[in-house]
Amino acid sequence: MPQTQRILSEIMLQNSVSLRRLAARVGMSPSLLSLMCNRKRTFRIEHKFNIAKYFNLDMDDIIWPDQ
């Protein structure tokens, strides 16, 4: 059964994951992740893959800030 799409910030909040913690877990700087979440930079496919993998989701299950 496919999961309903959820916004990245909502997923982080529901999982009690801070921006700094997520950035560290997926191998990027907190400042880069912050820029992407604030639509000042674009998520690359590898960023989306690593973040989705961290939350055990498919990339399509997440509504990304740059969509």
Secondary structure, DSSP 8 states (H G I E B T S, - for coil): -----EEHHHHHHHTT--HHHHHHHHTS-HHHHHHHHTTSS---HHHHHHHHHHTT--GGGEE-TT-
